[in-house]
Amino acid sequence: MQERGLWPWLGPGLVALFGGILRFFRLGEPHTVVFDETYYAKDAYALLLHGAERTFLGDAKNPVADQRLITGNLDIFKQCAQQTDCASYVAHPPLGKWMIAVGEWMWGMNPFGWRFMAAVAGTLSILVLARLARRMTRSTLLGCFAGLLLALDGLHLVLSRTALLDIFLMFWVLVGFACLVVDRDQVRQRLLAEAGARLGPRPWRLAAGAALGAACAVKWSGIWFLLGFAVLSLVWDVGARRAAGVRRAWRDTLRRGLQSAPAALAAVPAATYLLSWTGWFTTAAGYGRNWEQATSAGPGFFLFDSARSWLKYQLDVLRFHTGLQESHSWQSWPWDWPVLRRPVLFHIKSDLPPSACGADKCTQAVHGAGTPALWFAALVALVALIAWYVASRDWRAGAVLLAYALGWAPWLYYAIADKRTMYLFYMVPLVPFMVLALTLVAGLVLGRQDAAPLRRAGGGAAVGAFALIVLINLWWLYPVLTSETVTNAEWWSRMLLRSWS
């Protein structure tokens, strides 16, 4: 795809700047530990100090420790270093916490510091999506439209302003998918130039493998995207060979394409995942590390015993996840998520003085809810994409539908088979693909560039009106997404359903 002028980069960059302003403005508010930040902010700082997660004051989720954290008393971390056994059992791999730790290293152990990298990941994801949508649609306008919609989604906004892991999972999944799309384009160009040619190095597929491995190193649910996108990449290779006139495209793909696929989509992700555990391997601080036993003999025994201990740890985490059924007041089921039936209340403070808002009762809240106008329209767009794919076999529609299924369908199984505890924010990796669905449909509404001027004008008005509706919807919800002080009446008016409160 040929780049022309500044707008292919300047347009997405300006949209990302707008999204970044929304995410960084008042990032340190609320000035308290929000929801599961009580785990991840502390785990991240422990990684900086010890190379592995540690337990502080005897309990990771400790109100006393939270209060000391906010007041800048970091003795809770020093106390742990003096204890004989402070290794902390954690249920998620370390990469997301290492990313949080970068912000704490740069800005200190405070709410702005531990949320900084979440805001960076959220802002960069807007730029990546805008560029990806431009590549998929060959339209800078539609690319900017996609970036704008992601910038205006409430759930993406909240998680970009909170030190939880899911925004990092979303970021790496999106980057992995974008790299595979670039790889697809390059493969087709090479094969069309010379049918049956050897493709040689495929750096973008290697980059995709690293990104998807990073997704798994943030949360294990990244494995579904890795497996699904690996198959998708091979299917795209077959399609490229068919388009180039290669006979027996499947056989040719398996004979030539599988030479590099295992390295890019298996070995590289595995190495990336393993690399994220470096701190655990190189220190004695990690849970189940058995450092003294591992170092009791030579290097060979050290490697063997360390690998055995690490594998046992992974199996322990697997058993934890498959048996997680603890009830939570803000949990919800996958069939609730597309219609936003039960968002997650990350934070609420309702004991503010009347002077805070000029009314009898004032409230500050952070609701983890998507922008309803965007989410409900995305449902319609996904149904439209099903019909489009059945009718035309358009690769873009198929890829977006597959990505949505990879992020949503596994949770259906866990909900039905295991009754596992889960939350709406598990949907955030799917938000970019919901936006892509809307963008592809917006392209149909706009029509081809050579369409009649009246047709283009009508389509442009419809797409612009929709973007304006989403913008107004986010503006209306913004105070209860970002902990602004509002009256109780204003807070209630923004609760779409009773299940939101």
Secondary structure as UniProt FT lines:
FT   HELIX           7..24
FT   TURN            25..28
FT   TURN            35..36
FT   HELIX           37..50
FT   TURN            57..58
FT   HELIX           63..70
FT   TURN            71..72
FT   HELIX           75..82
FT   HELIX           95..107
FT   HELIX           111..137
FT   HELIX           140..151
FT   HELIX           154..160
FT   HELIX           166..193
FT   TURN            195..196
FT   HELIX           203..218
FT   TURN            220..221
FT   HELIX           222..243
FT   TURN            244..245
FT   HELIX           249..256
FT   HELIX           257..259
FT   HELIX           261..262
FT   HELIX           263..267
FT   HELIX           268..275
FT   TURN            276..277
FT   HELIX           278..282
FT   TURN            287..288
FT   HELIX           291..294
FT   TURN            295..296
FT   HELIX           299..322
FT   TURN            329..330
FT   TURN            334..336
FT   HELIX           337..339
FT   STRAND          344..352
FT   HELIX           354..356
FT   TURN            357..358
FT   STRAND          362..368
FT   HELIX           372..392
FT   HELIX           395..413
FT   HELIX           414..418
FT   HELIX           424..430
FT   HELIX           431..446
FT   TURN            449..450
FT   HELIX           453..481
FT   TURN            482..483
FT   STRAND          485..487
FT   HELIX           488..493
FT   HELIX           498..500
//
